Amino acid sequence: MIEMLERYIAIDTSYPSYDYDAAIALFIRQARAAGLNSSRITLSSGLPALVITLAGSDSSLPALALNHHMDVVAASHRDGWVNDPFTATIREGALIGRGAQDMKSVGVIHFAALCAFKKQHGTPQRTIHLIMVPHEEMGGFQGTACLLNHALFKDLRVGYVVDEGMPSGDKSCLYVVTAQRAPLHVRITARGTTAHAACLSAHNPVHELIEVVRTLAEKHRAQQAQAATNDPGLLYSYNVTSFTAGSEHTTNVIPAQASAIIDIRIPPETDFESVTNELSALCASYVGVTYEIIAQGITGLPIITQQNPLYQAIAQAAQQHGLATQPHYFQTSSDARFYLQRAITAIGFTPFTGMPNPHGVNESVSLEDLERGKEIMLTLLELFCKK
């Protein structure tokens, strides 16, 4: 399992490389060796996905899908990594490399648990699919969204999905993601008239934009203050990710335009309209300021309850390995939202107790978490899929 993860991390699937073919080839070879069927699917986006299947004996039972995304965010040794981020490094009982948490390690333990189940139990009652998808880090619209629209997806009969979660940072507990915030990315633009910077009466669009952004920053800080006593997954966030105006080479010219991109995250069971109405009113209070939606996720998705049979199986599996479970609302969004939109139960579950550091420098997972994570996933398959 460790060797497979090392090979997986060594395949650069970050933007713009996306060597999905090599990643899929790795899993196809391993699936063939384990006697598992695999199907490579070309999505309408042109990107590939892979489905590895252990067929069940009862076709009336909705299948369980273990879903993970192949792509990772970019990383460079120059950023302070202890080694090349695409060369897995083991130090002090932990494996370090891009994807060690998000989410190549999870894909590998899914596969290891599936192989162990087949070896120990043979045919399950409920069909189990391992699904590998592209493009999640860029929104999933060319990945899982396309997969669910593919003609072959219906044949998989997926009723339950285990997708990515978050390490808990608590040695006694695992997070179970039951809901997630929805992204709303907007570009706010302020327009004025180019003028000499010495002109006192000029309409400076940068100043207008700063006022709008300041208002949103104040909203963000107010939500940060509430995070001390509330689940962050139930709060809003307004993060400025880009601010563009003028040119550094012309310091005495007021630009005609300035713009900022804001990443807004909206709590579950909240719609976009309340946020866009506020944005419209805010922009209208300044001269020449407008906004446009760049991208938006899915709102109004259900919150998975602890009475859900998949949640109960996850909790029981964790308990058998000495760990409690805690419902967790994702601050970000994942591919689970596409399944939830189709009324398919989708739960985020990363069975690691280490400190969360997805996308971070020296992203890592302990060898203990990897081994125990595989055993927890195997127990889950036994509880939920065994004949």
Rosetta blueprint (number, residue, H / E / L):
1 M L
2 I H
3 E H
4 M H
5 L H
6 E H
7 R H
8 Y H
9 I H
10 A H
11 I L
12 D L
13 T L
14 S E
15 Y L
16 P L
17 S L
18 Y L
19 D L
20 Y H
21 D H
22 A H
23 A H
24 I H
25 A H
26 L H
27 F H
28 I H
29 R H
30 Q H
31 A H
32 R H
33 A H
34 A H
35 G L
36 L L
37 N E
38 S E
39 S E
40 R E
41 I E
42 T E
43 L L
44 S L
45 S L
46 G L
47 L L
48 P E
49 A E
50 L E
51 V E
52 I E
53 T E
54 L E
55 A L
56 G L
57 S L
58 D L
59 S L
60 S L
61 L L
62 P L
63 A E
64 L E
65 A E
66 L E
67 N E
68 H E
69 H E
70 M L
71 D L
72 V E
73 V L
74 A L
75 A L
76 S L
77 H H
78 R H
79 D H
80 G L
81 W L
82 V L
83 N L
84 D L
85 P L
86 F L
87 T L
88 A L
89 T E
90 I E
91 R E
92 E L
93 G L
94 A E
95 L E
96 I E
97 G L
98 R L
99 G L
100 A L
101 Q L
102 D L
103 M L
104 K H
105 S H
106 V H
107 G H
108 V H
109 I H
110 H H
111 F H
112 A H
113 A H
114 L H
115 C H
116 A H
117 F H
118 K H
119 K H
120 Q H
121 H H
122 G L
123 T L
124 P L
125 Q L
126 R L
127 T L
128 I E
129 H E
130 L E
131 I E
132 M E
133 V E
134 P L
135 H L
136 E H
137 E H
138 M H
139 G L
140 G L
141 F L
142 Q L
143 G L
144 T H
145 A H
146 C H
147 L H
148 L H
149 N H
150 H L
151 A L
152 L L
153 F H
154 K H
155 D H
156 L H
157 R L
158 V E
159 G E
160 Y E
161 V E
162 V E
163 D E
164 E L
165 G L
166 M L
167 P L
168 S L
169 G L
170 D L
171 K L
172 S L
173 C E
174 L E
175 Y E
176 V E
177 V E
178 T E
179 A E
180 Q E
181 R L
182 A E
183 P E
184 L E
185 H E
186 V E
187 R E
188 I E
189 T E
190 A E
191 R E
192 G L
193 T L
194 T L
195 A E
196 H E
197 A L
198 A L
199 C L
200 L L
201 S L
202 A L
203 H L
204 N L
205 P H
206 V H
207 H H
208 E H
209 L H
210 I H
211 E H
212 V H
213 V H
214 R H
215 T H
216 L H
217 A H
218 E H
219 K H
220 H H
221 R H
222 A H
223 Q H
224 Q H
225 A H
226 Q H
227 A L
228 A L
229 T L
230 N L
231 D L
232 P H
233 G H
234 L H
235 L L
236 Y L
237 S E
238 Y E
239 N E
240 V E
241 T E
242 S E
243 F E
244 T E
245 A E
246 G L
247 S L
248 E L
249 H L
250 T L
251 T L
252 N L
253 V E
254 I E
255 P L
256 A L
257 Q E
258 A E
259 S E
260 A E
261 I E
262 I E
263 D E
264 I E
265 R E
266 I E
267 P L
268 P L
269 E L
270 T L
271 D L
272 F L
273 E H
274 S H
275 V H
276 T H
277 N H
278 E H
279 L H
280 S H
281 A H
282 L H
283 C H
284 A H
285 S L
286 Y L
287 V L
288 G L
289 V E
290 T E
291 Y E
292 E E
293 I E
294 I E
295 A E
296 Q E
297 G L
298 I L
299 T L
300 G L
301 L L
302 P L
303 I L
304 I L
305 T L
306 Q L
307 Q L
308 N L
309 P H
310 L H
311 Y H
312 Q H
313 A H
314 I H
315 A H
316 Q H
317 A H
318 A H
319 Q H
320 Q H
321 H L
322 G L
323 L L
324 A E
325 T E
326 Q E
327 P E
328 H E
329 Y E
330 F E
331 Q L
332 T L
333 S L
334 S L
335 D L
336 A H
337 R H
338 F H
339 Y H
340 L H
341 Q H
342 R L
343 A L
344 I L
345 T E
346 A E
347 I E
348 G E
349 F L
350 T L
351 P L
352 F L
353 T L
354 G L
355 M L
356 P L
357 N L
358 P L
359 H L
360 G L
361 V L
362 N L
363 E L
364 S E
365 V E
366 S E
367 L H
368 E H
369 D H
370 L H
371 E H
372 R H
373 G H
374 K H
375 E H
376 I H
377 M H
378 L H
379 T H
380 L H
381 L H
382 E H
383 L H
384 F H
385 C H
386 K L
387 K L
